[in-house]
């Protein structure tokens, strides 16, 4: 069984930035997960900030962990930010 097929993608908001390129994300159902950035965002250096809307792929084995796969709504803070 494929690992990618097992993951569930959900929408959430970055609440807090954590060490080691991780952040705490509050999902739409008010559940909080600790998520790390997907490999593509590390290569393209996407900066996340509290309040950013993201798509999170939640692990089926540990519902408290996930991977940020997309930045949905960049906040206007004086410069253009691209989507992953």
N, CA, C and O atoms as a CHARMM CRD file, in Angstrom:
* protein
*
  336
    1    1 UNK  N      0.84700  -1.17900   0.00000 PROA 1      0.00000
    2    1 UNK  CA     0.00000   0.00000   0.00000 PROA 1      0.00000
    3    1 UNK  C      0.88800   1.23700   0.00000 PROA 1      0.00000
    4    1 UNK  O      1.87100   1.30100   0.73800 PROA 1      0.00000
    5    2 UNK  N      0.54800   2.19600  -0.81100 PROA 2      0.00000
    6    2 UNK  CA     1.33900   3.41600  -0.97100 PROA 2      0.00000
    7    2 UNK  C      1.16200   4.34800   0.22000 PROA 2      0.00000
    8    2 UNK  O      0.05700   4.50400   0.74000 PROA 2      0.00000
    9    3 UNK  N      2.27600   4.97400   0.65300 PROA 3      0.00000
   10    3 UNK  CA     2.20800   5.91800   1.76800 PROA 3      0.00000
   11    3 UNK  C      1.44200   7.16900   1.40800 PROA 3      0.00000
   12    3 UNK  O      0.74100   7.72800   2.25200 PROA 3      0.00000
   13    4 UNK  N      1.56100   7.62600   0.15400 PROA 4      0.00000
   14    4 UNK  CA     0.87100   8.84200  -0.27300 PROA 4      0.00000
   15    4 UNK  C     -0.63700   8.63300  -0.32200 PROA 4      0.00000
   16    4 UNK  O     -1.40100   9.56400  -0.06500 PROA 4      0.00000
   17    5 UNK  N     -1.06900   7.42200  -0.65000 PROA 5      0.00000
   18    5 UNK  CA    -2.50500   7.14900  -0.74500 PROA 5      0.00000
   19    5 UNK  C     -3.15900   7.11500   0.63600 PROA 5      0.00000
   20    5 UNK  O     -4.36300   7.33800   0.75700 PROA 5      0.00000
   21    6 UNK  N     -2.37300   6.83800   1.67600 PROA 6      0.00000
   22    6 UNK  CA    -2.92600   6.73400   3.02400 PROA 6      0.00000
   23    6 UNK  C     -3.14600   8.08100   3.68900 PROA 6      0.00000
   24    6 UNK  O     -3.91700   8.17600   4.64400 PROA 6      0.00000
   25    7 UNK  N     -2.48800   9.12000   3.20700 PROA 7      0.00000
   26    7 UNK  CA    -2.55000  10.42300   3.87300 PROA 7      0.00000
   27    7 UNK  C     -3.83600  11.16600   3.50800 PROA 7      0.00000
   28    7 UNK  O     -4.35000  11.04600   2.39600 PROA 7      0.00000
   29    8 UNK  N     -4.34100  11.94000   4.48100 PROA 8      0.00000
   30    8 UNK  CA    -5.53600  12.76200   4.26300 PROA 8      0.00000
   31    8 UNK  C     -5.11500  14.21800   4.23000 PROA 8      0.00000
   32    8 UNK  O     -4.43600  14.69200   5.14100 PROA 8      0.00000
   33    9 UNK  N     -5.51200  14.92500   3.19700 PROA 9      0.00000
   34    9 UNK  CA    -5.16500  16.34700   3.08700 PROA 9      0.00000
   35    9 UNK  C     -6.28800  17.17700   3.69000 PROA 9      0.00000
   36    9 UNK  O     -7.45800  17.00300   3.35000 PROA 9      0.00000
   37   10 UNK  N     -5.90800  18.09700   4.60400 PROA 10     0.00000
   38   10 UNK  CA    -6.88800  18.94200   5.28500 PROA 10     0.00000
   39   10 UNK  C     -6.38400  20.36600   5.31400 PROA 10     0.00000
   40   10 UNK  O     -5.18600  20.61300   5.17100 PROA 10     0.00000
   41   11 UNK  N     -7.29700  21.30400   5.49800 PROA 11     0.00000
   42   11 UNK  CA    -6.95400  22.72300   5.53400 PROA 11     0.00000
   43   11 UNK  C     -6.75200  23.17700   6.97600 PROA 11     0.00000
   44   11 UNK  O     -7.40000  22.68100   7.89800 PROA 11     0.00000
   45   12 UNK  N     -5.83700  24.13400   7.14900 PROA 12     0.00000
   46   12 UNK  CA    -5.57200  24.62900   8.48800 PROA 12     0.00000
   47   12 UNK  C     -4.87100  25.97400   8.47200 PROA 12     0.00000
   48   12 UNK  O     -4.58700  26.53300   7.41300 PROA 12     0.00000
   49   13 UNK  N     -4.59900  26.48400   9.66600 PROA 13     0.00000
   50   13 UNK  CA    -3.94500  27.77800   9.85100 PROA 13     0.00000
   51   13 UNK  C     -2.71900  27.58800  10.73000 PROA 13     0.00000
   52   13 UNK  O     -2.77800  26.91100  11.75600 PROA 13     0.00000
   53   14 UNK  N     -1.60300  28.19300  10.32000 PROA 14     0.00000
   54   14 UNK  CA    -0.38000  28.13200  11.11800 PROA 14     0.00000
   55   14 UNK  C     -0.60800  28.95100  12.38400 PROA 14     0.00000
   56   14 UNK  O     -0.96000  30.12900  12.31500 PROA 14     0.00000
   57   15 UNK  N     -0.40600  28.32100  13.54100 PROA 15     0.00000
   58   15 UNK  CA    -0.63300  28.97100  14.82600 PROA 15     0.00000
   59   15 UNK  C      0.68600  29.38900  15.46600 PROA 15     0.00000
   60   15 UNK  O      0.78700  30.46700  16.05200 PROA 15     0.00000
   61   16 UNK  N      1.69100  28.53300  15.35000 PROA 16     0.00000
   62   16 UNK  CA     2.95500  28.77400  16.05300 PROA 16     0.00000
   63   16 UNK  C      4.09800  28.15600  15.26100 PROA 16     0.00000
   64   16 UNK  O      3.96000  27.06800  14.70200 PROA 16     0.00000
   65   17 UNK  N      5.23300  28.85900  15.21500 PROA 17     0.00000
   66   17 UNK  CA     6.43700  28.33100  14.58200 PROA 17     0.00000
   67   17 UNK  C      7.27300  27.62200  15.63700 PROA 17     0.00000
   68   17 UNK  O      7.46700  28.13900  16.73700 PROA 17     0.00000
   69   18 UNK  N      7.76500  26.44000  15.29900 PROA 18     0.00000
   70   18 UNK  CA     8.54900  25.61800  16.21200 PROA 18     0.00000
   71   18 UNK  C      9.96200  25.43500  15.65700 PROA 18     0.00000
   72   18 UNK  O     10.19800  25.70700  14.48000 PROA 18     0.00000
   73   19 UNK  N     10.89500  24.98200  16.47900 PROA 19     0.00000
   74   19 UNK  CA    12.25700  24.73000  15.98200 PROA 19     0.00000
   75   19 UNK  C     12.28200  23.62500  14.92600 PROA 19     0.00000
   76   19 UNK  O     11.33800  22.84600  14.79900 PROA 19     0.00000
   77   20 UNK  N     13.37700  23.57500  14.17400 PROA 20     0.00000
   78   20 UNK  CA    13.64100  22.54600  13.17600 PROA 20     0.00000
   79   20 UNK  C     12.62600  22.54900  12.03400 PROA 20     0.00000
   80   20 UNK  O     12.20100  21.48700  11.57900 PROA 20     0.00000
   81   21 UNK  N     12.23900  23.73200  11.57300 PROA 21     0.00000
   82   21 UNK  CA    11.33700  23.91400  10.42700 PROA 21     0.00000
   83   21 UNK  C      9.98900  23.22800  10.60700 PROA 21     0.00000
   84   21 UNK  O      9.40800  22.73000   9.64300 PROA 21     0.00000
   85   22 UNK  N      9.50000  23.20200  11.82100 PROA 22     0.00000
   86   22 UNK  CA     8.17900  22.65300  12.09100 PROA 22     0.00000
   87   22 UNK  C      7.26200  23.77300  12.55500 PROA 22     0.00000
   88   22 UNK  O      7.72900  24.84500  12.93900 PROA 22     0.00000
   89   23 UNK  N      5.96800  23.52700  12.52100 PROA 23     0.00000
   90   23 UNK  CA     5.02000  24.51100  13.04700 PROA 23     0.00000
   91   23 UNK  C      3.77600  23.79600  13.54500 PROA 23     0.00000
   92   23 UNK  O      3.47100  22.67300  13.14300 PROA 23     0.00000
   93   24 UNK  N      3.07700  24.47400  14.42200 PROA 24     0.00000
   94   24 UNK  CA     1.82000  23.95600  14.94700 PROA 24     0.00000
   95   24 UNK  C      0.70800  24.52800  14.08000 PROA 24     0.00000
   96   24 UNK  O      0.62200  25.74000  13.88200 PROA 24     0.00000
   97   25 UNK  N     -0.13800  23.64800  13.56700 PROA 25     0.00000
   98   25 UNK  CA    -1.21500  24.03600  12.66100 PROA 25     0.00000
   99   25 UNK  C     -2.54600  23.64000  13.27900 PROA 25     0.00000
  100   25 UNK  O     -2.71900  22.51000  13.73800 PROA 25     0.00000
  101   26 UNK  N     -3.48500  24.58300  13.28500 PROA 26     0.00000
  102   26 UNK  CA    -4.83800  24.28200  13.75600 PROA 26     0.00000
  103   26 UNK  C     -5.69700  23.98800  12.53600 PROA 26     0.00000
  104   26 UNK  O     -5.85500  24.83600  11.65700 PROA 26     0.00000
  105   27 UNK  N     -6.25000  22.78500  12.48800 PROA 27     0.00000
  106   27 UNK  CA    -7.07900  22.37300  11.36300 PROA 27     0.00000
  107   27 UNK  C     -8.47500  22.97500  11.48900 PROA 27     0.00000
  108   27 UNK  O     -8.82500  23.55600  12.51700 PROA 27     0.00000
  109   28 UNK  N     -9.25900  22.82800  10.43300 PROA 28     0.00000
  110   28 UNK  CA   -10.60800  23.41300  10.42300 PROA 28     0.00000
  111   28 UNK  C    -11.48900  22.87200  11.54200 PROA 28     0.00000
  112   28 UNK  O    -12.37300  23.57800  12.02900 PROA 28     0.00000
  113   29 UNK  N    -11.25800  21.62800  11.95500 PROA 29     0.00000
  114   29 UNK  CA   -12.07600  21.03900  13.02000 PROA 29     0.00000
  115   29 UNK  C    -11.51200  21.32100  14.41700 PROA 29     0.00000
  116   29 UNK  O    -11.88100  20.65100  15.38100 PROA 29     0.00000
  117   30 UNK  N    -10.61200  22.31800  14.52600 PROA 30     0.00000
  118   30 UNK  CA   -10.00500  22.80100  15.77200 PROA 30     0.00000
  119   30 UNK  C     -8.96100  21.83000  16.33500 PROA 30     0.00000
  120   30 UNK  O     -8.42400  22.08100  17.41400 PROA 30     0.00000
  121   31 UNK  N     -8.66100  20.74100  15.64500 PROA 31     0.00000
  122   31 UNK  CA    -7.61700  19.80300  16.06200 PROA 31     0.00000
  123   31 UNK  C     -6.26500  20.40000  15.69200 PROA 31     0.00000
  124   31 UNK  O     -6.12200  20.96600  14.60800 PROA 31     0.00000
  125   32 UNK  N     -5.26900  20.28400  16.56900 PROA 32     0.00000
  126   32 UNK  CA    -3.93800  20.84200  16.30200 PROA 32     0.00000
  127   32 UNK  C     -2.95400  19.72500  15.99800 PROA 32     0.00000
  128   32 UNK  O     -2.95400  18.68400  16.65500 PROA 32     0.00000
  129   33 UNK  N     -2.11600  19.95200  14.99400 PROA 33     0.00000
  130   33 UNK  CA    -1.08500  18.99600  14.60900 PROA 33     0.00000
  131   33 UNK  C      0.25700  19.71300  14.51700 PROA 33     0.00000
  132   33 UNK  O      0.31300  20.92500  14.30400 PROA 33     0.00000
  133   34 UNK  N      1.33200  18.95600  14.67800 PROA 34     0.00000
  134   34 UNK  CA     2.67500  19.47500  14.43600 PROA 34     0.00000
  135   34 UNK  C      3.04700  19.03900  13.02800 PROA 34     0.00000
  136   34 UNK  O      3.03200  17.84900  12.71200 PROA 34     0.00000
  137   35 UNK  N      3.37900  20.00400  12.18800 PROA 35     0.00000
  138   35 UNK  CA     3.64100  19.70500  10.78100 PROA 35     0.00000
  139   35 UNK  C      5.00100  20.23600  10.36300 PROA 35     0.00000
  140   35 UNK  O      5.47500  21.25400  10.86800 PROA 35     0.00000
  141   36 UNK  N      5.61700  19.52400   9.42800 PROA 36     0.00000
  142   36 UNK  CA     6.86400  19.98600   8.83200 PROA 36     0.00000
  143   36 UNK  C      6.58900  20.31100   7.36900 PROA 36     0.00000
  144   36 UNK  O      5.58200  19.88000   6.80900 PROA 36     0.00000
  145   37 UNK  N      7.48200  21.06800   6.75900 PROA 37     0.00000
  146   37 UNK  CA     7.30400  21.46100   5.36500 PROA 37     0.00000
  147   37 UNK  C      7.67200  20.30900   4.44300 PROA 37     0.00000
  148   37 UNK  O      8.59200  19.54200   4.72700 PROA 37     0.00000
  149   38 UNK  N      6.94800  20.19600   3.34100 PROA 38     0.00000
  150   38 UNK  CA     7.27500  19.20100   2.32700 PROA 38     0.00000
  151   38 UNK  C      8.60900  19.55900   1.68500 PROA 38     0.00000
  152   38 UNK  O      9.06000  20.70100   1.78100 PROA 38     0.00000
  153   39 UNK  N      9.23700  18.59600   1.03700 PROA 39     0.00000
  154   39 UNK  CA    10.56900  18.78900   0.44700 PROA 39     0.00000
  155   39 UNK  C     10.59300  19.92500  -0.57200 PROA 39     0.00000
  156   39 UNK  O     11.59000  20.64100  -0.66200 PROA 39     0.00000
  157   40 UNK  N      9.52800  20.10700  -1.33600 PROA 40     0.00000
  158   40 UNK  CA     9.49800  21.16100  -2.35800 PROA 40     0.00000
  159   40 UNK  C      9.59700  22.54600  -1.73100 PROA 40     0.00000
  160   40 UNK  O     10.22800  23.43700  -2.30100 PROA 40     0.00000
  161   41 UNK  N      8.99100  22.73800  -0.57900 PROA 41     0.00000
  162   41 UNK  CA     9.04100  24.05300   0.05800 PROA 41     0.00000
  163   41 UNK  C     10.41000  24.32800   0.66300 PROA 41     0.00000
  164   41 UNK  O     10.80800  25.48700   0.77700 PROA 41     0.00000
  165   42 UNK  N     11.13800  23.28700   1.05200 PROA 42     0.00000
  166   42 UNK  CA    12.49400  23.48600   1.56200 PROA 42     0.00000
  167   42 UNK  C     13.42300  23.92700   0.44200 PROA 42     0.00000
  168   42 UNK  O     14.28900  24.77600   0.65000 PROA 42     0.00000
  169   43 UNK  N     13.24700  23.35600  -0.74300 PROA 43     0.00000
  170   43 UNK  CA    14.07700  23.71500  -1.89400 PROA 43     0.00000
  171   43 UNK  C     13.75800  25.13300  -2.35000 PROA 43     0.00000
  172   43 UNK  O     14.66900  25.89700  -2.66900 PROA 43     0.00000
  173   44 UNK  N     12.48300  25.49200  -2.38300 PROA 44     0.00000
  174   44 UNK  CA    12.05400  26.80800  -2.85600 PROA 44     0.00000
  175   44 UNK  C     12.04900  27.85600  -1.74900 PROA 44     0.00000
  176   44 UNK  O     11.75500  29.02200  -2.01500 PROA 44     0.00000
  177   45 UNK  N     12.36000  27.47900  -0.53800 PROA 45     0.00000
  178   45 UNK  CA    12.42100  28.35700   0.63400 PROA 45     0.00000
  179   45 UNK  C     11.14600  29.18700   0.78900 PROA 45     0.00000
  180   45 UNK  O     11.14700  30.39800   0.56500 PROA 45     0.00000
  181   46 UNK  N     10.09200  28.53600   1.16400 PROA 46     0.00000
  182   46 UNK  CA     8.82700  29.19900   1.45200 PROA 46     0.00000
  183   46 UNK  C      8.80600  29.53200   2.93500 PROA 46     0.00000
  184   46 UNK  O      8.98900  28.65300   3.77700 PROA 46     0.00000
  185   47 UNK  N      8.58600  30.78300   3.25100 PROA 47     0.00000
  186   47 UNK  CA     8.55900  31.21200   4.64700 PROA 47     0.00000
  187   47 UNK  C      7.11900  31.20100   5.14900 PROA 47     0.00000
  188   47 UNK  O      6.24900  31.85600   4.57700 PROA 47     0.00000
  189   48 UNK  N      6.88100  30.46500   6.20300 PROA 48     0.00000
  190   48 UNK  CA     5.55700  30.41800   6.81300 PROA 48     0.00000
  191   48 UNK  C      5.52600  31.34900   8.01100 PROA 48     0.00000
  192   48 UNK  O      6.52400  31.52600   8.71100 PROA 48     0.00000
  193   49 UNK  N      4.36500  31.93900   8.23100 PROA 49     0.00000
  194   49 UNK  CA     4.17000  32.84400   9.36300 PROA 49     0.00000
  195   49 UNK  C      2.85800  32.48500  10.05300 PROA 49     0.00000
  196   49 UNK  O      1.95800  31.93800   9.41600 PROA 49     0.00000
  197   50 UNK  N      2.73800  32.78000  11.32500 PROA 50     0.00000
  198   50 UNK  CA     1.45900  32.53700  11.99900 PROA 50     0.00000
  199   50 UNK  C      0.32800  33.25900  11.27200 PROA 50     0.00000
  200   50 UNK  O      0.45700  34.42800  10.90600 PROA 50     0.00000
  201   51 UNK  N     -0.77000  32.55800  11.07100 PROA 51     0.00000
  202   51 UNK  CA    -1.91300  33.11600  10.36700 PROA 51     0.00000
  203   51 UNK  C     -2.01400  32.66500   8.92400 PROA 51     0.00000
  204   51 UNK  O     -3.05800  32.85600   8.30100 PROA 51     0.00000
  205   52 UNK  N     -0.95700  32.06700   8.36800 PROA 52     0.00000
  206   52 UNK  CA    -0.99300  31.58700   6.98700 PROA 52     0.00000
  207   52 UNK  C     -1.93600  30.39600   6.86200 PROA 52     0.00000
  208   52 UNK  O     -1.98100  29.53400   7.74000 PROA 52     0.00000
  209   53 UNK  N     -2.68400  30.35400   5.76900 PROA 53     0.00000
  210   53 UNK  CA    -3.57600  29.24100   5.46800 PROA 53     0.00000
  211   53 UNK  C     -2.78300  28.20200   4.68100 PROA 53     0.00000
  212   53 UNK  O     -2.13300  28.53700   3.69000 PROA 53     0.00000
  213   54 UNK  N     -2.83200  26.92900   5.12000 PROA 54     0.00000
  214   54 UNK  CA    -2.05500  25.87600   4.48400 PROA 54     0.00000
  215   54 UNK  C     -2.89800  24.61800   4.29700 PROA 54     0.00000
  216   54 UNK  O     -3.92200  24.43200   4.95600 PROA 54     0.00000
  217   55 UNK  N     -2.44400  23.76000   3.38300 PROA 55     0.00000
  218   55 UNK  CA    -3.00600  22.42200   3.22700 PROA 55     0.00000
  219   55 UNK  C     -2.03000  21.46400   3.89300 PROA 55     0.00000
  220   55 UNK  O     -0.83100  21.49600   3.61300 PROA 55     0.00000
  221   56 UNK  N     -2.54400  20.61200   4.77500 PROA 56     0.00000
  222   56 UNK  CA    -1.71100  19.69100   5.54400 PROA 56     0.00000
  223   56 UNK  C     -2.11100  18.26200   5.20800 PROA 56     0.00000
  224   56 UNK  O     -3.29300  17.91800   5.20500 PROA 56     0.00000
  225   57 UNK  N     -1.11800  17.44200   4.92700 PROA 57     0.00000
  226   57 UNK  CA    -1.33400  16.02100   4.71600 PROA 57     0.00000
  227   57 UNK  C     -1.09700  15.33500   6.05900 PROA 57     0.00000
  228   57 UNK  O      0.03700  15.26800   6.53300 PROA 57     0.00000
  229   58 UNK  N     -2.16300  14.82600   6.67000 PROA 58     0.00000
  230   58 UNK  CA    -2.09300  14.25400   8.01800 PROA 58     0.00000
  231   58 UNK  C     -1.77800  12.76400   7.92700 PROA 58     0.00000
  232   58 UNK  O     -2.35900  12.04400   7.11500 PROA 58     0.00000
  233   59 UNK  N     -0.85700  12.31600   8.76300 PROA 59     0.00000
  234   59 UNK  CA    -0.46100  10.91100   8.78700 PROA 59     0.00000
  235   59 UNK  C     -1.60200  10.03900   9.31100 PROA 59     0.00000
  236   59 UNK  O     -2.24800  10.40300  10.29400 PROA 59     0.00000
  237   60 UNK  N     -1.86100   8.89600   8.67400 PROA 60     0.00000
  238   60 UNK  CA    -2.90800   8.00500   9.16900 PROA 60     0.00000
  239   60 UNK  C     -2.48000   7.25600  10.43600 PROA 60     0.00000
  240   60 UNK  O     -3.32900   6.75500  11.17400 PROA 60     0.00000
  241   61 UNK  N     -1.17700   7.17800  10.69000 PROA 61     0.00000
  242   61 UNK  CA    -0.67000   6.44800  11.84600 PROA 61     0.00000
  243   61 UNK  C     -0.60600   7.30000  13.10200 PROA 61     0.00000
  244   61 UNK  O     -0.73400   6.78600  14.21300 PROA 61     0.00000
  245   62 UNK  N     -0.40500   8.61500  12.92700 PROA 62     0.00000
  246   62 UNK  CA    -0.31300   9.53100  14.06300 PROA 62     0.00000
  247   62 UNK  C     -1.06600  10.80200  13.68800 PROA 62     0.00000
  248   62 UNK  O     -0.54200  11.63500  12.94900 PROA 62     0.00000
  249   63 UNK  N     -2.27300  10.95800  14.18400 PROA 63     0.00000
  250   63 UNK  CA    -3.11100  12.10000  13.79300 PROA 63     0.00000
  251   63 UNK  C     -2.60200  13.42500  14.34100 PROA 63     0.00000
  252   63 UNK  O     -3.16200  14.47300  14.01900 PROA 63     0.00000
  253   64 UNK  N     -1.56500  13.40600  15.15200 PROA 64     0.00000
  254   64 UNK  CA    -0.98400  14.62900  15.69000 PROA 64     0.00000
  255   64 UNK  C      0.17600  15.15500  14.86400 PROA 64     0.00000
  256   64 UNK  O      0.77800  16.17000  15.21400 PROA 64     0.00000
  257   65 UNK  N      0.49700  14.47000  13.76400 PROA 65     0.00000
  258   65 UNK  CA     1.61700  14.87300  12.90900 PROA 65     0.00000
  259   65 UNK  C      1.16400  14.97100  11.46100 PROA 65     0.00000
  260   65 UNK  O      0.25000  14.27400  11.02300 PROA 65     0.00000
  261   66 UNK  N      1.84000  15.86800  10.72700 PROA 66     0.00000
  262   66 UNK  CA     1.49500  16.02800   9.32500 PROA 66     0.00000
  263   66 UNK  C      2.59100  16.71500   8.54800 PROA 66     0.00000
  264   66 UNK  O      3.65900  17.01800   9.07900 PROA 66     0.00000
  265   67 UNK  N      2.30700  16.95800   7.27000 PROA 67     0.00000
  266   67 UNK  CA     3.26000  17.60200   6.37200 PROA 67     0.00000
  267   67 UNK  C      2.52100  18.70500   5.62800 PROA 67     0.00000
  268   67 UNK  O      1.44400  18.48000   5.07600 PROA 67     0.00000
  269   68 UNK  N      3.10400  19.89400   5.61700 PROA 68     0.00000
  270   68 UNK  CA     2.50600  21.01800   4.89700 PROA 68     0.00000
  271   68 UNK  C      2.83100  20.84400   3.42000 PROA 68     0.00000
  272   68 UNK  O      4.00000  20.83000   3.03400 PROA 68     0.00000
  273   69 UNK  N      1.79600  20.71300   2.59700 PROA 69     0.00000
  274   69 UNK  CA     2.01000  20.46000   1.17700 PROA 69     0.00000
  275   69 UNK  C      1.73800  21.67600   0.30700 PROA 69     0.00000
  276   69 UNK  O      2.17200  21.72300  -0.84400 PROA 69     0.00000
  277   70 UNK  N      1.01700  22.66800   0.84700 PROA 70     0.00000
  278   70 UNK  CA     0.68800  23.83100   0.02000 PROA 70     0.00000
  279   70 UNK  C      0.37800  25.04200   0.88300 PROA 70     0.00000
  280   70 UNK  O     -0.28600  24.93000   1.91300 PROA 70     0.00000
  281   71 UNK  N      0.86400  26.19800   0.45300 PROA 71     0.00000
  282   71 UNK  CA     0.50900  27.47900   1.06700 PROA 71     0.00000
  283   71 UNK  C     -0.67400  28.01100   0.27600 PROA 71     0.00000
  284   71 UNK  O     -0.54400  28.29800  -0.91400 PROA 71     0.00000
  285   72 UNK  N     -1.83500  28.14700   0.92600 PROA 72     0.00000
  286   72 UNK  CA    -3.06700  28.46000   0.20300 PROA 72     0.00000
  287   72 UNK  C     -3.30100  29.93800  -0.02100 PROA 72     0.00000
  288   72 UNK  O     -3.65600  30.35000  -1.12600 PROA 72     0.00000
  289   73 UNK  N     -3.10900  30.73400   1.00100 PROA 73     0.00000
  290   73 UNK  CA    -3.47700  32.13600   0.90000 PROA 73     0.00000
  291   73 UNK  C     -2.37700  32.99600   1.49300 PROA 73     0.00000
  292   73 UNK  O     -2.39100  33.28200   2.69000 PROA 73     0.00000
  293   74 UNK  N     -1.41900  33.41200   0.66800 PROA 74     0.00000
  294   74 UNK  CA    -0.35500  34.24300   1.22400 PROA 74     0.00000
  295   74 UNK  C     -0.90500  35.57800   1.69300 PROA 74     0.00000
  296   74 UNK  O     -1.71300  36.20200   1.00500 PROA 74     0.00000
  297   75 UNK  N     -0.46800  36.01100   2.85900 PROA 75     0.00000
  298   75 UNK  CA    -0.91900  37.29300   3.39100 PROA 75     0.00000
  299   75 UNK  C     -0.07200  38.40000   2.79200 PROA 75     0.00000
  300   75 UNK  O      1.14200  38.25800   2.65000 PROA 75     0.00000
  301   76 UNK  N     -0.71100  39.48900   2.44700 PROA 76     0.00000
  302   76 UNK  CA     0.00500  40.62500   1.86100 PROA 76     0.00000
  303   76 UNK  C      0.79400  41.33100   2.95200 PROA 76     0.00000
  304   76 UNK  O      0.22000  41.94000   3.85500 PROA 76     0.00000
  305   77 UNK  N      2.11000  41.24400   2.86000 PROA 77     0.00000
  306   77 UNK  CA     2.97500  41.89600   3.84500 PROA 77     0.00000
  307   77 UNK  C      4.08000  42.65700   3.13500 PROA 77     0.00000
  308   77 UNK  O      5.23300  42.65000   3.56800 PROA 77     0.00000
  309   78 UNK  N      3.72200  43.30700   2.05100 PROA 78     0.00000
  310   78 UNK  CA     4.69600  44.15100   1.37800 PROA 78     0.00000
  311   78 UNK  C      5.43700  43.49300   0.24000 PROA 78     0.00000
  312   78 UNK  O      6.18600  44.16600  -0.46800 PROA 78     0.00000
  313   79 UNK  N      5.25300  42.18100   0.03300 PROA 79     0.00000
  314   79 UNK  CA     5.91500  41.53900  -1.09200 PROA 79     0.00000
  315   79 UNK  C      5.09500  40.34500  -1.54500 PROA 79     0.00000
  316   79 UNK  O      4.29300  39.79900  -0.78700 PROA 79     0.00000
  317   80 UNK  N      5.30500  39.95400  -2.77100 PROA 80     0.00000
  318   80 UNK  CA     4.57600  38.83200  -3.34800 PROA 80     0.00000
  319   80 UNK  C      5.18700  37.52300  -2.86800 PROA 80     0.00000
  320   80 UNK  O      6.40900  37.37500  -2.85500 PROA 80     0.00000
  321   81 UNK  N      4.34600  36.57400  -2.47400 PROA 81     0.00000
  322   81 UNK  CA     4.82200  35.25500  -2.06200 PROA 81     0.00000
  323   81 UNK  C      4.18200  34.22000  -2.96100 PROA 81     0.00000
  324   81 UNK  O      2.97100  34.24800  -3.18000 PROA 81     0.00000
  325   82 UNK  N      4.97000  33.32200  -3.47400 PROA 82     0.00000
  326   82 UNK  CA     4.47600  32.30400  -4.39400 PROA 82     0.00000
  327   82 UNK  C      3.84600  31.12800  -3.67500 PROA 82     0.00000
  328   82 UNK  O      4.06700  30.90800  -2.48400 PROA 82     0.00000
  329   83 UNK  N      3.07500  30.39600  -4.41100 PROA 83     0.00000
  330   83 UNK  CA     2.46400  29.16900  -3.92100 PROA 83     0.00000
  331   83 UNK  C      3.45900  28.03400  -4.13400 PROA 83     0.00000
  332   83 UNK  O      4.22400  28.05500  -5.09800 PROA 83     0.00000
  333   84 UNK  N      3.45500  27.04900  -3.24600 PROA 84     0.00000
  334   84 UNK  CA     4.36800  25.90300  -3.38000 PROA 84     0.00000
  335   84 UNK  C      4.16200  25.21500  -4.69500 PROA 84     0.00000
  336   84 UNK  O      4.83900  24.23000  -4.98800 PROA 84     0.00000
